[in-house]
Amino acid sequence: MYLEKVVATGSSDLPTAHTYLPNTVIKKSLKKAQKESRDLNSGDVEELAKQTNLSTEDVEMWVTHLHFVKKRRQAAATRKQKSARQKSNDKVATTGNEFGRSLYVWWSRVL
């Protein structure tokens, strides 16, 4: 009977509850802690465990996982900037009439 009412009217009398995946909840709290320039302490981990219905060990696992993902992305961005800088330097070196310099750049890449 109640289900038919909900289907017919499109609304329910029950309060709506939003559920989020554990990684999004933990990621948001990590960003908040980062903005405050602090690390998550044991109290924060316990609070996250209550919010996500996970054990504290699982929350700590998620925190370390997301921390390492962030580190890897930062390292990849740094490598990308470095290679872009190197490519632009190589392009400048090979555009002029400096054949010896362009040959040197090419040979250093071969080695």
matplotlib code that plots the C-alpha trace (Angstrom):
import matplotlib.pyplot as plt

x = [0.0, 2.7, 4.9, 1.9, 1.5, 5.1, 5.0, 1.8, 2.7, 6.5, 7.1, 7.4, 6.9, 10.3, 13.2, 15.7, 19.1, 22.1, 24.8, 28.3, 31.0, 33.6, 36.4, 34.5, 33.8, 37.5, 38.7, 36.6, 38.0, 41.5, 41.0, 39.6, 42.5, 44.9, 43.3, 43.8, 47.4, 47.1, 47.1, 44.3, 44.6, 43.1, 40.0, 39.4, 39.9, 37.4, 34.9, 35.4, 34.9, 31.6, 30.5, 31.4, 30.6, 34.1, 36.6, 39.4, 41.9, 40.0, 39.8, 43.5, 44.0, 41.9, 43.8, 47.2, 45.9, 44.5, 47.7, 49.9, 47.5, 48.0, 51.8, 51.9, 49.8, 52.0, 55.1, 53.5, 52.7, 56.3, 57.6, 55.2, 56.4, 60.0, 59.6, 57.6, 60.4, 63.0, 61.0, 60.7, 64.5, 65.2, 62.9, 64.7, 68.1, 67.1, 65.4, 68.5, 71.4, 73.3, 73.6, 76.3, 74.0, 71.1, 73.3, 74.5, 70.9, 70.0, 73.1, 72.6, 69.1, 70.5, 72.9]
y = [0.0, 2.5, 1.5, 2.1, 5.6, 6.4, 5.1, 7.0, 10.3, 10.2, 11.3, 9.6, 10.6, 9.1, 11.5, 11.1, 9.8, 10.4, 7.7, 8.2, 5.7, 5.4, 6.7, 9.9, 10.5, 9.9, 12.0, 14.9, 14.7, 14.5, 17.6, 19.4, 18.4, 19.4, 22.9, 23.2, 22.0, 19.1, 15.3, 13.0, 11.9, 8.8, 10.7, 11.7, 8.1, 6.8, 9.4, 8.4, 4.8, 5.6, 7.6, 5.0, 1.9, 0.5, -0.6, 1.7, -0.5, -0.2, 3.6, 3.7, 1.6, 4.0, 7.0, 5.6, 4.5, 7.9, 9.5, 7.4, 8.1, 11.8, 11.4, 9.4, 12.0, 14.8, 12.9, 12.3, 16.0, 16.8, 14.4, 15.8, 19.3, 18.3, 16.4, 19.4, 21.7, 19.4, 19.2, 22.9, 23.3, 20.7, 22.5, 25.8, 24.1, 22.5, 25.5, 27.6, 27.0, 25.2, 21.8, 20.8, 21.6, 19.7, 16.7, 16.9, 16.9, 14.0, 12.0, 12.6, 11.1, 8.1, 7.3]
z = [0.0, 1.0, -2.0, -4.4, -2.9, -3.4, -7.0, -7.7, -6.2, -6.6, -3.1, 0.3, 3.9, 4.8, 5.2, 2.4, 3.4, 1.3, 1.3, 0.0, -0.8, 1.9, -0.4, -1.1, 2.6, 3.5, 0.6, 1.7, 5.2, 3.9, 1.8, 4.8, 6.9, 4.2, 4.0, 7.7, 7.2, 9.6, 9.5, 10.5, 14.1, 15.8, 16.8, 13.1, 12.0, 14.6, 13.5, 9.8, 10.8, 12.4, 9.3, 6.8, 8.9, 8.4, 11.0, 12.0, 10.2, 7.0, 7.3, 7.9, 4.8, 2.8, 4.2, 3.3, -0.2, -1.0, 0.3, -2.0, -5.0, -4.4, -4.2, -7.4, -9.2, -8.0, -9.2, -12.6, -13.0, -12.1, -14.7, -17.3, -16.6, -16.8, -20.1, -21.6, -20.5, -22.1, -25.3, -25.5, -24.9, -27.6, -30.0, -29.4, -29.9, -33.2, -34.8, -35.5, -37.8, -35.0, -36.6, -34.1, -31.2, -32.6, -33.4, -29.7, -28.5, -30.7, -29.7, -26.0, -26.3, -28.1, -25.3]

ax = plt.figure().add_subplot(projection="3d")
ax.plot(x, y, z, "-o")
ax.set_aspect("equal")
plt.show()
